[in-house]
Amino acid sequence: MDLSKRQAYFDLAKELVGRYPHLKFDDHCYWRIALDNTLNNKWKNVIPPPAYRNLTEEQLDYTLHLLRSYLQDEQLLLEHNKNSLAYRQDN
């Protein structure tokens, strides 16, 4: 994995924590939301942990795209959180 992408993965989650303190999400919550929506499933059902080491380059790029999108679009973040929680209901 490109080290700059790996760093972005961690930095974006930290930035989101600061951007939306009222949501009371930790960094791993943002990863869960983005990963589940990238993989259209509970991410651990698709790849083993740690996710950032086991994503394909395409999956990582899309996960980073979602994390960046969440910084600008809280509504998308909330919709994707609902999707993520629904993926986890039966798993």
PyMOL Python script that loads the backbone (N, CA, C, O; Angstrom):
from pymol import cmd

cmd.read_pdbstr("""\
ATOM      1  N   MET A   1       0.848  -1.180   0.000  1.00  0.00           N
ATOM      2  CA  MET A   1       0.000   0.000   0.000  1.00  0.00           C
ATOM      3  C   MET A   1       0.887   1.235   0.000  1.00  0.00           C
ATOM      4  O   MET A   1       1.890   1.308   0.711  1.00  0.00           O
ATOM      5  N   ASP A   2       0.500   2.175  -0.795  1.00  0.00           N
ATOM      6  CA  ASP A   2       1.165   3.474  -0.844  1.00  0.00           C
ATOM      7  C   ASP A   2       1.089   4.120   0.539  1.00  0.00           C
ATOM      8  O   ASP A   2       0.011   4.240   1.121  1.00  0.00           O
ATOM      9  N   LEU A   3       2.240   4.530   1.052  1.00  0.00           N
ATOM     10  CA  LEU A   3       2.261   5.098   2.406  1.00  0.00           C
ATOM     11  C   LEU A   3       1.426   6.367   2.528  1.00  0.00           C
ATOM     12  O   LEU A   3       0.849   6.627   3.584  1.00  0.00           O
ATOM     13  N   SER A   4       1.355   7.152   1.468  1.00  0.00           N
ATOM     14  CA  SER A   4       0.545   8.372   1.540  1.00  0.00           C
ATOM     15  C   SER A   4      -0.938   8.027   1.640  1.00  0.00           C
ATOM     16  O   SER A   4      -1.690   8.725   2.320  1.00  0.00           O
ATOM     17  N   LYS A   5      -1.361   6.968   0.976  1.00  0.00           N
ATOM     18  CA  LYS A   5      -2.764   6.536   1.090  1.00  0.00           C
ATOM     19  C   LYS A   5      -3.038   5.986   2.485  1.00  0.00           C
ATOM     20  O   LYS A   5      -4.090   6.234   3.073  1.00  0.00           O
ATOM     21  N   ARG A   6      -2.083   5.245   2.993  1.00  0.00           N
ATOM     22  CA  ARG A   6      -2.234   4.695   4.344  1.00  0.00           C
ATOM     23  C   ARG A   6      -2.351   5.835   5.355  1.00  0.00           C
ATOM     24  O   ARG A   6      -3.193   5.794   6.251  1.00  0.00           O
ATOM     25  N   GLN A   7      -1.515   6.836   5.206  1.00  0.00           N
ATOM     26  CA  GLN A   7      -1.567   7.986   6.113  1.00  0.00           C
ATOM     27  C   GLN A   7      -2.886   8.735   5.965  1.00  0.00           C
ATOM     28  O   GLN A   7      -3.470   9.175   6.955  1.00  0.00           O
ATOM     29  N   ALA A   8      -3.354   8.880   4.725  1.00  0.00           N
ATOM     30  CA  ALA A   8      -4.634   9.558   4.480  1.00  0.00           C
ATOM     31  C   ALA A   8      -5.778   8.812   5.163  1.00  0.00           C
ATOM     32  O   ALA A   8      -6.686   9.433   5.715  1.00  0.00           O
ATOM     33  N   TYR A   9      -5.735   7.496   5.125  1.00  0.00           N
ATOM     34  CA  TYR A   9      -6.754   6.660   5.766  1.00  0.00           C
ATOM     35  C   TYR A   9      -6.880   7.024   7.243  1.00  0.00           C
ATOM     36  O   TYR A   9      -7.987   7.188   7.757  1.00  0.00           O
ATOM     37  N   PHE A  10      -5.751   7.149   7.914  1.00  0.00           N
ATOM     38  CA  PHE A  10      -5.752   7.477   9.341  1.00  0.00           C
ATOM     39  C   PHE A  10      -6.073   8.957   9.577  1.00  0.00           C
ATOM     40  O   PHE A  10      -6.837   9.294  10.481  1.00  0.00           O
ATOM     41  N   ASP A  11      -5.498   9.817   8.775  1.00  0.00           N
ATOM     42  CA  ASP A  11      -5.696  11.258   8.956  1.00  0.00           C
ATOM     43  C   ASP A  11      -7.140  11.682   8.701  1.00  0.00           C
ATOM     44  O   ASP A  11      -7.677  12.520   9.426  1.00  0.00           O
ATOM     45  N   LEU A  12      -7.765  11.117   7.686  1.00  0.00           N
ATOM     46  CA  LEU A  12      -9.147  11.492   7.372  1.00  0.00           C
ATOM     47  C   LEU A  12     -10.099  11.113   8.506  1.00  0.00           C
ATOM     48  O   LEU A  12     -11.016  11.870   8.824  1.00  0.00           O
ATOM     49  N   ALA A  13      -9.889   9.960   9.109  1.00  0.00           N
ATOM     50  CA  ALA A  13     -10.750   9.558  10.230  1.00  0.00           C
ATOM     51  C   ALA A  13     -10.584  10.523  11.398  1.00  0.00           C
ATOM     52  O   ALA A  13     -11.567  10.908  12.031  1.00  0.00           O
ATOM     53  N   LYS A  14      -9.352  10.912  11.682  1.00  0.00           N
ATOM     54  CA  LYS A  14      -9.122  11.875  12.764  1.00  0.00           C
ATOM     55  C   LYS A  14      -9.772  13.217  12.438  1.00  0.00           C
ATOM     56  O   LYS A  14     -10.343  13.870  13.312  1.00  0.00           O
ATOM     57  N   GLU A  15      -9.680  13.618  11.179  1.00  0.00           N
ATOM     58  CA  GLU A  15     -10.289  14.880  10.763  1.00  0.00           C
ATOM     59  C   GLU A  15     -11.809  14.831  10.904  1.00  0.00           C
ATOM     60  O   GLU A  15     -12.433  15.814  11.302  1.00  0.00           O
ATOM     61  N   LEU A  16     -12.392  13.698  10.580  1.00  0.00           N
ATOM     62  CA  LEU A  16     -13.840  13.546  10.710  1.00  0.00           C
ATOM     63  C   LEU A  16     -14.283  13.623  12.165  1.00  0.00           C
ATOM     64  O   LEU A  16     -15.329  14.200  12.461  1.00  0.00           O
ATOM     65  N   VAL A  17     -13.507  13.054  13.072  1.00  0.00           N
ATOM     66  CA  VAL A  17     -13.825  13.141  14.497  1.00  0.00           C
ATOM     67  C   VAL A  17     -13.916  14.610  14.907  1.00  0.00           C
ATOM     68  O   VAL A  17     -14.826  14.999  15.639  1.00  0.00           O
ATOM     69  N   GLY A  18     -12.977  15.420  14.438  1.00  0.00           N
ATOM     70  CA  GLY A  18     -12.988  16.843  14.750  1.00  0.00           C
ATOM     71  C   GLY A  18     -14.082  17.607  14.037  1.00  0.00           C
ATOM     72  O   GLY A  18     -14.600  18.593  14.561  1.00  0.00           O
ATOM     73  N   ARG A  19     -14.437  17.157  12.844  1.00  0.00           N
ATOM     74  CA  ARG A  19     -15.451  17.852  12.033  1.00  0.00           C
ATOM     75  C   ARG A  19     -16.855  17.667  12.603  1.00  0.00           C
ATOM     76  O   ARG A  19     -17.680  18.579  12.544  1.00  0.00           O
ATOM     77  N   TYR A  20     -17.120  16.492  13.150  1.00  0.00           N
ATOM     78  CA  TYR A  20     -18.470  16.164  13.631  1.00  0.00           C
ATOM     79  C   TYR A  20     -18.457  15.730  15.104  1.00  0.00           C
ATOM     80  O   TYR A  20     -18.846  14.602  15.406  1.00  0.00           O
ATOM     81  N   PRO A  21     -18.026  16.586  16.011  1.00  0.00           N
ATOM     82  CA  PRO A  21     -17.982  16.167  17.417  1.00  0.00           C
ATOM     83  C   PRO A  21     -19.369  15.825  17.976  1.00  0.00           C
ATOM     84  O   PRO A  21     -19.487  15.013  18.894  1.00  0.00           O
ATOM     85  N   HIS A  22     -20.401  16.438  17.428  1.00  0.00           N
ATOM     86  CA  HIS A  22     -21.757  16.185  17.919  1.00  0.00           C
ATOM     87  C   HIS A  22     -22.229  14.753  17.641  1.00  0.00           C
ATOM     88  O   HIS A  22     -23.168  14.284  18.283  1.00  0.00           O
ATOM     89  N   LEU A  23     -21.594  14.055  16.697  1.00  0.00           N
ATOM     90  CA  LEU A  23     -21.977  12.670  16.412  1.00  0.00           C
ATOM     91  C   LEU A  23     -21.387  11.691  17.423  1.00  0.00           C
ATOM     92  O   LEU A  23     -21.866  10.565  17.561  1.00  0.00           O
ATOM     93  N   LYS A  24     -20.352  12.125  18.124  1.00  0.00           N
ATOM     94  CA  LYS A  24     -19.705  11.284  19.129  1.00  0.00           C
ATOM     95  C   LYS A  24     -19.206   9.957  18.552  1.00  0.00           C
ATOM     96  O   LYS A  24     -19.246   8.928  19.225  1.00  0.00           O
ATOM     97  N   PHE A  25     -18.734   9.990  17.292  1.00  0.00           N
ATOM     98  CA  PHE A  25     -18.119   8.828  16.656  1.00  0.00           C
ATOM     99  C   PHE A  25     -16.617   8.862  16.902  1.00  0.00           C
ATOM    100  O   PHE A  25     -16.002   9.927  16.860  1.00  0.00           O
ATOM    101  N   ASP A  26     -16.034   7.711  17.154  1.00  0.00           N
ATOM    102  CA  ASP A  26     -14.582   7.583  17.197  1.00  0.00           C
ATOM    103  C   ASP A  26     -14.078   7.341  15.775  1.00  0.00           C
ATOM    104  O   ASP A  26     -14.869   7.094  14.864  1.00  0.00           O
ATOM    105  N   ASP A  27     -12.758   7.412  15.590  1.00  0.00           N
ATOM    106  CA  ASP A  27     -12.199   7.228  14.252  1.00  0.00           C
ATOM    107  C   ASP A  27     -12.612   5.908  13.625  1.00  0.00           C
ATOM    108  O   ASP A  27     -12.891   5.856  12.427  1.00  0.00           O
ATOM    109  N   HIS A  28     -12.657   4.837  14.413  1.00  0.00           N
ATOM    110  CA  HIS A  28     -13.010   3.527  13.864  1.00  0.00           C
ATOM    111  C   HIS A  28     -14.451   3.487  13.345  1.00  0.00           C
ATOM    112  O   HIS A  28     -14.767   2.665  12.485  1.00  0.00           O
ATOM    113  N   CYS A  29     -15.316   4.346  13.844  1.00  0.00           N
ATOM    114  CA  CYS A  29     -16.693   4.405  13.340  1.00  0.00           C
ATOM    115  C   CYS A  29     -16.710   4.888  11.895  1.00  0.00           C
ATOM    116  O   CYS A  29     -17.460   4.365  11.070  1.00  0.00           O
ATOM    117  N   TYR A  30     -15.890   5.877  11.590  1.00  0.00           N
ATOM    118  CA  TYR A  30     -15.826   6.390  10.218  1.00  0.00           C
ATOM    119  C   TYR A  30     -15.237   5.344   9.288  1.00  0.00           C
ATOM    120  O   TYR A  30     -15.675   5.209   8.145  1.00  0.00           O
ATOM    121  N   TRP A  31     -14.250   4.602   9.769  1.00  0.00           N
ATOM    122  CA  TRP A  31     -13.710   3.519   8.941  1.00  0.00           C
ATOM    123  C   TRP A  31     -14.778   2.462   8.701  1.00  0.00           C
ATOM    124  O   TRP A  31     -14.936   1.985   7.577  1.00  0.00           O
ATOM    125  N   ARG A  32     -15.512   2.092   9.742  1.00  0.00           N
ATOM    126  CA  ARG A  32     -16.578   1.095   9.592  1.00  0.00           C
ATOM    127  C   ARG A  32     -17.578   1.518   8.540  1.00  0.00           C
ATOM    128  O   ARG A  32     -17.953   0.735   7.666  1.00  0.00           O
ATOM    129  N   ILE A  33     -18.006   2.767   8.632  1.00  0.00           N
ATOM    130  CA  ILE A  33     -19.018   3.270   7.704  1.00  0.00           C
ATOM    131  C   ILE A  33     -18.489   3.234   6.276  1.00  0.00           C
ATOM    132  O   ILE A  33     -19.156   2.719   5.379  1.00  0.00           O
ATOM    133  N   ALA A  34     -17.303   3.773   6.064  1.00  0.00           N
ATOM    134  CA  ALA A  34     -16.730   3.827   4.713  1.00  0.00           C
ATOM    135  C   ALA A  34     -16.424   2.431   4.180  1.00  0.00           C
ATOM    136  O   ALA A  34     -16.696   2.134   3.016  1.00  0.00           O
ATOM    137  N   LEU A  35     -15.866   1.584   5.022  1.00  0.00           N
ATOM    138  CA  LEU A  35     -15.516   0.231   4.570  1.00  0.00           C
ATOM    139  C   LEU A  35     -16.761  -0.585   4.228  1.00  0.00           C
ATOM    140  O   LEU A  35     -16.807  -1.241   3.188  1.00  0.00           O
ATOM    141  N   ASP A  36     -17.758  -0.547   5.089  1.00  0.00           N
ATOM    142  CA  ASP A  36     -18.990  -1.297   4.812  1.00  0.00           C
ATOM    143  C   ASP A  36     -19.644  -0.820   3.526  1.00  0.00           C
ATOM    144  O   ASP A  36     -20.177  -1.629   2.766  1.00  0.00           O
ATOM    145  N   ASN A  37     -19.610   0.489   3.273  1.00  0.00           N
ATOM    146  CA  ASN A  37     -20.234   1.016   2.060  1.00  0.00           C
ATOM    147  C   ASN A  37     -19.366   0.784   0.830  1.00  0.00           C
ATOM    148  O   ASN A  37     -19.884   0.739  -0.286  1.00  0.00           O
ATOM    149  N   THR A  38     -18.081   0.638   1.009  1.00  0.00           N
ATOM    150  CA  THR A  38     -17.210   0.271  -0.105  1.00  0.00           C
ATOM    151  C   THR A  38     -17.450  -1.177  -0.510  1.00  0.00           C
ATOM    152  O   THR A  38     -17.502  -1.500  -1.697  1.00  0.00           O
ATOM    153  N   LEU A  39     -17.596  -2.047   0.489  1.00  0.00           N
ATOM    154  CA  LEU A  39     -17.705  -3.485   0.239  1.00  0.00           C
ATOM    155  C   LEU A  39     -19.146  -3.987   0.192  1.00  0.00           C
ATOM    156  O   LEU A  39     -19.387  -5.159  -0.097  1.00  0.00           O
ATOM    157  N   ASN A  40     -20.108  -3.099   0.476  1.00  0.00           N
ATOM    158  CA  ASN A  40     -21.535  -3.442   0.463  1.00  0.00           C
ATOM    159  C   ASN A  40     -21.843  -4.648   1.344  1.00  0.00           C
ATOM    160  O   ASN A  40     -22.614  -5.536   0.981  1.00  0.00           O
ATOM    161  N   ASN A  41     -21.208  -4.644   2.514  1.00  0.00           N
ATOM    162  CA  ASN A  41     -21.362  -5.737   3.457  1.00  0.00           C
ATOM    163  C   ASN A  41     -20.632  -5.329   4.729  1.00  0.00           C
ATOM    164  O   ASN A  41     -19.878  -4.356   4.729  1.00  0.00           O
ATOM    165  N   LYS A  42     -20.849  -6.059   5.798  1.00  0.00           N
ATOM    166  CA  LYS A  42     -19.996  -5.884   6.971  1.00  0.00           C
ATOM    167  C   LYS A  42     -18.578  -6.218   6.512  1.00  0.00           C
ATOM    168  O   LYS A  42     -18.317  -7.338   6.073  1.00  0.00           O
ATOM    169  N   TRP A  43     -17.671  -5.264   6.610  1.00  0.00           N
ATOM    170  CA  TRP A  43     -16.373  -5.431   5.953  1.00  0.00           C
ATOM    171  C   TRP A  43     -15.633  -6.686   6.395  1.00  0.00           C
ATOM    172  O   TRP A  43     -14.930  -7.297   5.590  1.00  0.00           O
ATOM    173  N   LYS A  44     -15.775  -7.080   7.646  1.00  0.00           N
ATOM    174  CA  LYS A  44     -15.072  -8.276   8.124  1.00  0.00           C
ATOM    175  C   LYS A  44     -15.607  -9.562   7.496  1.00  0.00           C
ATOM    176  O   LYS A  44     -14.958 -10.605   7.575  1.00  0.00           O
ATOM    177  N   ASN A  45     -16.780  -9.496   6.874  1.00  0.00           N
ATOM    178  CA  ASN A  45     -17.301 -10.651   6.139  1.00  0.00           C
ATOM    179  C   ASN A  45     -16.620 -10.796   4.781  1.00  0.00           C
ATOM    180  O   ASN A  45     -16.727 -11.840   4.139  1.00  0.00           O
ATOM    181  N   VAL A  46     -15.921  -9.750   4.346  1.00  0.00           N
ATOM    182  CA  VAL A  46     -15.326  -9.736   3.008  1.00  0.00           C
ATOM    183  C   VAL A  46     -13.806  -9.842   3.051  1.00  0.00           C
ATOM    184  O   VAL A  46     -13.204 -10.560   2.253  1.00  0.00           O
ATOM    185  N   ILE A  47     -13.194  -9.127   3.982  1.00  0.00           N
ATOM    186  CA  ILE A  47     -11.739  -9.134   4.105  1.00  0.00           C
ATOM    187  C   ILE A  47     -11.350  -9.286   5.568  1.00  0.00           C
ATOM    188  O   ILE A  47     -12.115  -8.897   6.451  1.00  0.00           O
ATOM    189  N   PRO A  48     -10.171  -9.845   5.841  1.00  0.00           N
ATOM    190  CA  PRO A  48      -9.735  -9.966   7.238  1.00  0.00           C
ATOM    191  C   PRO A  48      -9.170  -8.650   7.756  1.00  0.00           C
ATOM    192  O   PRO A  48      -8.722  -7.808   6.978  1.00  0.00           O
ATOM    193  N   PRO A  49      -9.193  -8.479   9.069  1.00  0.00           N
ATOM    194  CA  PRO A  49      -8.563  -7.301   9.651  1.00  0.00           C
ATOM    195  C   PRO A  49      -7.036  -7.435   9.618  1.00  0.00           C
ATOM    196  O   PRO A  49      -6.527  -8.555   9.563  1.00  0.00           O
ATOM    197  N   PRO A  50      -6.319  -6.359   9.649  1.00  0.00           N
ATOM    198  CA  PRO A  50      -6.798  -4.976   9.583  1.00  0.00           C
ATOM    199  C   PRO A  50      -7.179  -4.615   8.151  1.00  0.00           C
ATOM    200  O   PRO A  50      -6.481  -4.964   7.199  1.00  0.00           O
ATOM    201  N   ALA A  51      -8.278  -3.923   8.022  1.00  0.00           N
ATOM    202  CA  ALA A  51      -8.838  -3.619   6.698  1.00  0.00           C
ATOM    203  C   ALA A  51      -7.853  -2.875   5.809  1.00  0.00           C
ATOM    204  O   ALA A  51      -7.703  -3.215   4.635  1.00  0.00           O
ATOM    205  N   TYR A  52      -7.181  -1.867   6.350  1.00  0.00           N
ATOM    206  CA  TYR A  52      -6.324  -1.043   5.499  1.00  0.00           C
ATOM    207  C   TYR A  52      -5.186  -1.849   4.869  1.00  0.00           C
ATOM    208  O   TYR A  52      -4.617  -1.426   3.863  1.00  0.00           O
ATOM    209  N   ARG A  53      -4.854  -2.986   5.439  1.00  0.00           N
ATOM    210  CA  ARG A  53      -3.804  -3.828   4.852  1.00  0.00           C
ATOM    211  C   ARG A  53      -4.350  -4.852   3.868  1.00  0.00           C
ATOM    212  O   ARG A  53      -3.588  -5.433   3.095  1.00  0.00           O
ATOM    213  N   ASN A  54      -5.643  -5.078   3.885  1.00  0.00           N
ATOM    214  CA  ASN A  54      -6.223  -6.148   3.078  1.00  0.00           C
ATOM    215  C   ASN A  54      -7.161  -5.668   1.977  1.00  0.00           C
ATOM    216  O   ASN A  54      -7.707  -6.479   1.230  1.00  0.00           O
ATOM    217  N   LEU A  55      -7.348  -4.370   1.873  1.00  0.00           N
ATOM    218  CA  LEU A  55      -8.137  -3.817   0.768  1.00  0.00           C
ATOM    219  C   LEU A  55      -7.339  -3.880  -0.523  1.00  0.00           C
ATOM    220  O   LEU A  55      -6.114  -3.759  -0.509  1.00  0.00           O
ATOM    221  N   THR A  56      -8.031  -4.070  -1.637  1.00  0.00           N
ATOM    222  CA  THR A  56      -7.359  -3.908  -2.927  1.00  0.00           C
ATOM    223  C   THR A  56      -7.091  -2.415  -3.113  1.00  0.00           C
ATOM    224  O   THR A  56      -7.650  -1.587  -2.394  1.00  0.00           O
ATOM    225  N   GLU A  57      -6.260  -2.083  -4.050  1.00  0.00           N
ATOM    226  CA  GLU A  57      -5.968  -0.675  -4.325  1.00  0.00           C
ATOM    227  C   GLU A  57      -7.244   0.074  -4.708  1.00  0.00           C
ATOM    228  O   GLU A  57      -7.450   1.211  -4.283  1.00  0.00           O
ATOM    229  N   GLU A  58      -8.083  -0.551  -5.495  1.00  0.00           N
ATOM    230  CA  GLU A  58      -9.357   0.066  -5.905  1.00  0.00           C
ATOM    231  C   GLU A  58     -10.276   0.281  -4.700  1.00  0.00           C
ATOM    232  O   GLU A  58     -10.896   1.336  -4.574  1.00  0.00           O
ATOM    233  N   GLN A  59     -10.363  -0.704  -3.827  1.00  0.00           N
ATOM    234  CA  GLN A  59     -11.196  -0.579  -2.629  1.00  0.00           C
ATOM    235  C   GLN A  59     -10.669   0.520  -1.711  1.00  0.00           C
ATOM    236  O   GLN A  59     -11.444   1.294  -1.149  1.00  0.00           O
ATOM    237  N   LEU A  60      -9.367   0.582  -1.566  1.00  0.00           N
ATOM    238  CA  LEU A  60      -8.773   1.629  -0.741  1.00  0.00           C
ATOM    239  C   LEU A  60      -9.061   3.009  -1.324  1.00  0.00           C
ATOM    240  O   LEU A  60      -9.423   3.934  -0.596  1.00  0.00           O
ATOM    241  N   ASP A  61      -8.902   3.143  -2.628  1.00  0.00           N
ATOM    242  CA  ASP A  61      -9.178   4.433  -3.273  1.00  0.00           C
ATOM    243  C   ASP A  61     -10.620   4.860  -3.039  1.00  0.00           C
ATOM    244  O   ASP A  61     -10.891   6.029  -2.767  1.00  0.00           O
ATOM    245  N   TYR A  62     -11.544   3.911  -3.145  1.00  0.00           N
ATOM    246  CA  TYR A  62     -12.953   4.264  -2.951  1.00  0.00           C
ATOM    247  C   TYR A  62     -13.239   4.580  -1.483  1.00  0.00           C
ATOM    248  O   TYR A  62     -14.017   5.488  -1.188  1.00  0.00           O
ATOM    249  N   THR A  63     -12.628   3.853  -0.576  1.00  0.00           N
ATOM    250  CA  THR A  63     -12.782   4.142   0.853  1.00  0.00           C
ATOM    251  C   THR A  63     -12.289   5.552   1.161  1.00  0.00           C
ATOM    252  O   THR A  63     -12.948   6.294   1.890  1.00  0.00           O
ATOM    253  N   LEU A  64     -11.142   5.924   0.613  1.00  0.00           N
ATOM    254  CA  LEU A  64     -10.618   7.281   0.814  1.00  0.00           C
ATOM    255  C   LEU A  64     -11.547   8.320   0.202  1.00  0.00           C
ATOM    256  O   LEU A  64     -11.759   9.388   0.776  1.00  0.00           O
ATOM    257  N   HIS A  65     -12.095   8.005  -0.956  1.00  0.00           N
ATOM    258  CA  HIS A  65     -13.060   8.909  -1.594  1.00  0.00           C
ATOM    259  C   HIS A  65     -14.262   9.134  -0.677  1.00  0.00           C
ATOM    260  O   HIS A  65     -14.716  10.267  -0.516  1.00  0.00           O
ATOM    261  N   LEU A  66     -14.777   8.064  -0.080  1.00  0.00           N
ATOM    262  CA  LEU A  66     -15.919   8.208   0.817  1.00  0.00           C
ATOM    263  C   LEU A  66     -15.554   9.027   2.053  1.00  0.00           C
ATOM    264  O   LEU A  66     -16.311   9.909   2.457  1.00  0.00           O
ATOM    265  N   LEU A  67     -14.417   8.746   2.645  1.00  0.00           N
ATOM    266  CA  LEU A  67     -14.005   9.506   3.830  1.00  0.00           C
ATOM    267  C   LEU A  67     -13.893  10.996   3.506  1.00  0.00           C
ATOM    268  O   LEU A  67     -14.313  11.840   4.298  1.00  0.00           O
ATOM    269  N   ARG A  68     -13.332  11.315   2.352  1.00  0.00           N
ATOM    270  CA  ARG A  68     -13.249  12.730   1.934  1.00  0.00           C
ATOM    271  C   ARG A  68     -14.636  13.311   1.696  1.00  0.00           C
ATOM    272  O   ARG A  68     -14.899  14.462   2.044  1.00  0.00           O
ATOM    273  N   SER A  69     -15.515  12.523   1.110  1.00  0.00           N
ATOM    274  CA  SER A  69     -16.885  12.987   0.844  1.00  0.00           C
ATOM    275  C   SER A  69     -17.622  13.288   2.144  1.00  0.00           C
ATOM    276  O   SER A  69     -18.393  14.245   2.215  1.00  0.00           O
ATOM    277  N   TYR A  70     -17.390  12.482   3.160  1.00  0.00           N
ATOM    278  CA  TYR A  70     -18.060  12.694   4.440  1.00  0.00           C
ATOM    279  C   TYR A  70     -17.671  14.033   5.070  1.00  0.00           C
ATOM    280  O   TYR A  70     -18.466  14.635   5.792  1.00  0.00           O
ATOM    281  N   LEU A  71     -16.468  14.489   4.800  1.00  0.00           N
ATOM    282  CA  LEU A  71     -16.048  15.799   5.327  1.00  0.00           C
ATOM    283  C   LEU A  71     -16.918  16.930   4.792  1.00  0.00           C
ATOM    284  O   LEU A  71     -17.105  17.947   5.461  1.00  0.00           O
ATOM    285  N   GLN A  72     -17.442  16.753   3.599  1.00  0.00           N
ATOM    286  CA  GLN A  72     -18.243  17.790   2.947  1.00  0.00           C
ATOM    287  C   GLN A  72     -19.745  17.538   3.033  1.00  0.00           C
ATOM    288  O   GLN A  72     -20.540  18.451   2.809  1.00  0.00           O
ATOM    289  N   ASP A  73     -20.135  16.317   3.355  1.00  0.00           N
ATOM    290  CA  ASP A  73     -21.548  15.947   3.235  1.00  0.00           C
ATOM    291  C   ASP A  73     -21.986  15.091   4.429  1.00  0.00           C
ATOM    292  O   ASP A  73     -21.895  13.864   4.399  1.00  0.00           O
ATOM    293  N   GLU A  74     -22.454  15.757   5.462  1.00  0.00           N
ATOM    294  CA  GLU A  74     -22.892  15.035   6.659  1.00  0.00           C
ATOM    295  C   GLU A  74     -24.090  14.140   6.359  1.00  0.00           C
ATOM    296  O   GLU A  74     -24.219  13.065   6.944  1.00  0.00           O
ATOM    297  N   GLN A  75     -24.954  14.567   5.466  1.00  0.00           N
ATOM    298  CA  GLN A  75     -26.129  13.756   5.124  1.00  0.00           C
ATOM    299  C   GLN A  75     -25.704  12.423   4.502  1.00  0.00           C
ATOM    300  O   GLN A  75     -26.264  11.378   4.832  1.00  0.00           O
ATOM    301  N   LEU A  76     -24.722  12.457   3.609  1.00  0.00           N
ATOM    302  CA  LEU A  76     -24.198  11.220   3.023  1.00  0.00           C
ATOM    303  C   LEU A  76     -23.619  10.332   4.120  1.00  0.00           C
ATOM    304  O   LEU A  76     -23.858   9.125   4.137  1.00  0.00           O
ATOM    305  N   LEU A  77     -22.871  10.918   5.019  1.00  0.00           N
ATOM    306  CA  LEU A  77     -22.305  10.170   6.140  1.00  0.00           C
ATOM    307  C   LEU A  77     -23.405   9.475   6.933  1.00  0.00           C
ATOM    308  O   LEU A  77     -23.292   8.290   7.246  1.00  0.00           O
ATOM    309  N   LEU A  78     -24.456  10.200   7.254  1.00  0.00           N
ATOM    310  CA  LEU A  78     -25.547   9.622   8.042  1.00  0.00           C
ATOM    311  C   LEU A  78     -26.276   8.527   7.277  1.00  0.00           C
ATOM    312  O   LEU A  78     -26.658   7.514   7.863  1.00  0.00           O
ATOM    313  N   GLU A  79     -26.471   8.715   5.982  1.00  0.00           N
ATOM    314  CA  GLU A  79     -27.100   7.680   5.148  1.00  0.00           C
ATOM    315  C   GLU A  79     -26.227   6.434   5.112  1.00  0.00           C
ATOM    316  O   GLU A  79     -26.723   5.313   5.230  1.00  0.00           O
ATOM    317  N   HIS A  80     -24.930   6.637   4.949  1.00  0.00           N
ATOM    318  CA  HIS A  80     -24.013   5.499   4.899  1.00  0.00           C
ATOM    319  C   HIS A  80     -23.908   4.808   6.257  1.00  0.00           C
ATOM    320  O   HIS A  80     -23.698   3.596   6.318  1.00  0.00           O
ATOM    321  N   ASN A  81     -24.051   5.560   7.341  1.00  0.00           N
ATOM    322  CA  ASN A  81     -24.069   4.931   8.654  1.00  0.00           C
ATOM    323  C   ASN A  81     -25.289   4.015   8.776  1.00  0.00           C
ATOM    324  O   ASN A  81     -25.180   2.912   9.311  1.00  0.00           O
ATOM    325  N   LYS A  82     -26.433   4.456   8.291  1.00  0.00           N
ATOM    326  CA  LYS A  82     -27.634   3.608   8.313  1.00  0.00           C
ATOM    327  C   LYS A  82     -27.402   2.336   7.498  1.00  0.00           C
ATOM    328  O   LYS A  82     -27.772   1.243   7.925  1.00  0.00           O
ATOM    329  N   ASN A  83     -26.782   2.487   6.310  1.00  0.00           N
ATOM    330  CA  ASN A  83     -26.469   1.314   5.491  1.00  0.00           C
ATOM    331  C   ASN A  83     -25.575   0.351   6.260  1.00  0.00           C
ATOM    332  O   ASN A  83     -25.820  -0.855   6.283  1.00  0.00           O
ATOM    333  N   SER A  84     -24.541   0.892   6.887  1.00  0.00           N
ATOM    334  CA  SER A  84     -23.581   0.079   7.625  1.00  0.00           C
ATOM    335  C   SER A  84     -24.271  -0.692   8.752  1.00  0.00           C
ATOM    336  O   SER A  84     -24.040  -1.887   8.933  1.00  0.00           O
ATOM    337  N   LEU A  85     -25.107  -0.001   9.491  1.00  0.00           N
ATOM    338  CA  LEU A  85     -25.820  -0.655  10.594  1.00  0.00           C
ATOM    339  C   LEU A  85     -26.755  -1.743  10.063  1.00  0.00           C
ATOM    340  O   LEU A  85     -26.911  -2.785  10.699  1.00  0.00           O
ATOM    341  N   ALA A  86     -27.368  -1.515   8.922  1.00  0.00           N
ATOM    342  CA  ALA A  86     -28.236  -2.531   8.323  1.00  0.00           C
ATOM    343  C   ALA A  86     -27.428  -3.751   7.881  1.00  0.00           C
ATOM    344  O   ALA A  86     -27.889  -4.881   8.043  1.00  0.00           O
ATOM    345  N   TYR A  87     -26.230  -3.545   7.325  1.00  0.00           N
ATOM    346  CA  TYR A  87     -25.370  -4.679   6.941  1.00  0.00           C
ATOM    347  C   TYR A  87     -25.037  -5.529   8.152  1.00  0.00           C
ATOM    348  O   TYR A  87     -24.813  -6.732   8.017  1.00  0.00           O
ATOM    349  N   ARG A  88     -25.001  -4.931   9.323  1.00  0.00           N
ATOM    350  CA  ARG A  88     -24.562  -5.614  10.534  1.00  0.00           C
ATOM    351  C   ARG A  88     -25.710  -6.258  11.303  1.00  0.00           C
ATOM    352  O   ARG A  88     -25.454  -6.997  12.254  1.00  0.00           O
ATOM    353  N   GLN A  89     -26.950  -6.010  10.935  1.00  0.00           N
ATOM    354  CA  GLN A  89     -28.084  -6.561  11.682  1.00  0.00           C
ATOM    355  C   GLN A  89     -28.098  -8.079  11.679  1.00  0.00           C
ATOM    356  O   GLN A  89     -28.414  -8.704  12.691  1.00  0.00           O
ATOM    357  N   ASP A  90     -27.761  -8.665  10.555  1.00  0.00           N
ATOM    358  CA  ASP A  90     -27.844 -10.116  10.428  1.00  0.00           C
ATOM    359  C   ASP A  90     -26.490 -10.789  10.533  1.00  0.00           C
ATOM    360  O   ASP A  90     -26.379 -12.004  10.371  1.00  0.00           O
ATOM    361  N   ASN A  91     -25.460 -10.002  10.805  1.00  0.00           N
ATOM    362  CA  ASN A  91     -24.107 -10.586  10.791  1.00  0.00           C
ATOM    363  C   ASN A  91     -23.460 -10.539  12.141  1.00  0.00           C
ATOM    364  O   ASN A  91     -22.325 -10.989  12.298  1.00  0.00           O
TER     365      ASN A  91
END
""", "prot")
cmd.dss("prot")
cmd.show_as("cartoon", "prot")
cmd.util.cbc("prot")
cmd.orient("prot")
